[in-house]
Amino acid sequence: MVKVKKGNEKKVAKELEELMKIRKLLMVILIRDGVDSSLLGDILEIDASTIRHMMPMKKLKRS
């Protein structure tokens, strides 16, 4: 956990919101380019099922 200096809460919240938007855009671009949820999970260090819950993706069956 990161400690925020008093008075910087709004600035930090705004920066965090921007980072979350960038992260979501990155996910959309990678999905559009055909990355499956397990690879995307590895890239973003998120569980693949969480990604499928957040974004409309299908689970790929491995053969």
C-alpha positions in Angstrom: 0.0 0.0 0.0 1.2 3.5 -0.9 1.0 6.3 1.6 -0.4 9.6 0.1 0.7 12.9 1.5 -2.2 14.9 2.9 -3.5 17.3 0.3 -2.5 15.1 -2.7 -5.5 12.8 -2.5 -7.4 14.3 -5.4 -4.3 14.3 -7.6 -3.5 10.7 -6.8 -7.1 9.7 -7.4 -7.1 11.4 -10.8 -3.8 9.7 -11.8 -5.1 6.3 -10.7 -8.3 6.8 -12.7 -6.2 7.6 -15.8 -4.0 4.5 -15.2 -7.2 2.4 -15.0 -8.4 3.8 -18.3 -5.1 3.1 -20.0 -5.2 -0.5 -18.6 -8.7 -1.0 -20.0 -7.6 0.4 -23.4 -4.7 -2.0 -23.4 -7.0 -4.9 -22.7 -9.3 -3.9 -25.5 -6.5 -3.5 -28.0 -5.0 -6.9 -27.1 -8.4 -8.6 -27.2 -9.1 -7.1 -30.6 -5.7 -8.4 -31.8 -6.7 -11.9 -30.8 -5.0 -12.5 -27.5 -6.8 -15.1 -25.4 -7.7 -14.5 -21.8 -4.9 -16.7 -20.3 -2.2 -14.8 -22.2 -3.8 -11.5 -21.3 -4.0 -12.6 -17.7 -0.3 -13.4 -17.8 0.5 -10.0 -19.4 -1.5 -8.0 -16.9 -0.9 -10.3 -13.9 -4.7 -11.0 -13.5 -6.5 -14.3 -13.3 -7.9 -15.3 -16.7 -11.4 -15.9 -15.3 -11.4 -12.3 -13.9 -10.6 -11.0 -17.4 -13.4 -13.0 -19.0 -15.7 -11.5 -16.4 -14.6 -8.0 -17.1 -14.5 -8.3 -20.9 -16.6 -10.2 -23.4 -14.2 -13.1 -24.2 -14.6 -16.8 -24.8 -12.6 -19.4 -23.0 -10.5 -21.3 -25.5 -10.3 -25.0 -25.2 -6.8 -26.4 -25.5 -6.4 -29.5 -27.6 
